[in-house]
Amino acid sequence: MKALQFLILAGFFISMVSVVRDLPPRGDLDVPLHREQSEVGSPTAGTHYIQNSYKDAGTDNIVTVVLADYRGFDTFGETVVVFAAGIACLLILRGRRES
């Protein structure tokens, strides 16, 4: 059984190393993430957020605008999931009280 676990771990390690080797260098300006326009000529999402965040929300902090305004429902959903998990852990760890 340990040999099988080792082989699975070694396979996972080899696949991760091969993927990391294919990543572009850090800070490379030619990667698609840093382009202002996509292949079809439309502005990328990052460019839109940077150029329009203050006009859309009136807040200087771009991170706050993206999390609260652009992704508000998604962020709220994530918050609900974390809150529910915390309540579940609290109820499980509290245990039953004997009467």
C-alpha positions in Angstrom: 0.0 0.0 0.0 2.8 2.4 0.8 4.4 1.7 -2.5 1.2 2.7 -4.3 1.0 5.9 -2.2 4.6 6.7 -3.0 4.0 6.2 -6.8 1.0 8.5 -6.7 2.9 11.1 -4.9 5.9 10.8 -7.2 3.6 11.1 -10.3 1.9 14.2 -8.8 5.3 15.7 -8.1 6.6 15.1 -11.6 3.4 16.6 -13.1 3.7 19.7 -10.9 7.4 20.2 -11.9 6.6 19.8 -15.6 3.8 22.4 -15.3 5.9 24.9 -13.4 8.7 24.6 -15.9 6.3 25.8 -18.6 5.2 28.9 -16.8 6.4 32.2 -18.2 9.1 34.1 -16.2 7.8 36.3 -13.4 7.2 39.9 -14.6 7.2 39.0 -18.3 5.2 41.7 -20.1 4.4 39.6 -23.1 2.1 37.1 -21.3 -1.7 37.4 -22.0 -2.3 38.6 -18.5 -0.5 41.8 -19.1 -2.1 42.6 -22.4 -4.5 45.5 -22.6 -6.5 43.9 -25.5 -7.5 40.3 -26.0 -6.9 38.4 -29.3 -10.3 39.7 -30.7 -9.5 43.3 -29.9 -11.7 43.8 -26.8 -10.2 45.2 -23.6 -9.3 42.6 -21.0 -11.0 42.5 -17.6 -8.0 43.8 -15.7 -7.7 46.8 -18.0 -11.5 47.5 -17.6 -11.2 47.4 -13.8 -8.2 49.7 -13.7 -9.7 52.3 -16.0 -13.2 52.3 -14.7 -13.1 51.4 -11.0 -13.2 55.0 -9.8 -15.9 56.1 -12.2 -18.1 53.1 -11.4 -17.8 53.1 -7.6 -16.1 56.4 -6.6 -13.6 54.5 -4.4 -9.8 54.9 -4.8 -9.1 51.3 -3.7 -9.4 49.0 -6.8 -9.4 45.9 -4.6 -12.4 47.1 -2.7 -14.2 48.0 -5.9 -13.6 44.6 -7.5 -14.6 42.6 -4.4 -17.5 44.7 -3.2 -19.0 46.0 -6.5 -18.0 43.9 -9.4 -18.0 40.6 -7.5 -20.4 41.4 -4.7 -22.7 38.5 -5.0 -19.8 36.0 -5.3 -18.0 37.5 -2.3 -21.2 37.4 -0.3 -21.6 33.7 -1.3 -18.1 32.9 -0.2 -18.7 34.7 3.1 -21.9 32.7 3.8 -20.0 29.5 3.1 -17.2 30.4 5.5 -19.7 31.5 8.2 -21.7 28.3 7.8 -18.5 26.2 8.1 -17.5 28.1 11.2 -20.9 27.5 12.8 -20.8 23.8 11.9 -17.3 23.5 13.4 -18.5 25.3 16.6 -21.5 22.9 16.9 -19.4 19.8 16.3 -16.6 20.8 18.7 -19.0 21.9 21.4 -20.2 18.4 21.9 -23.3 17.3 23.7 -24.0 18.2 27.3 -25.3 15.4 29.5 -28.5 16.4 31.4 
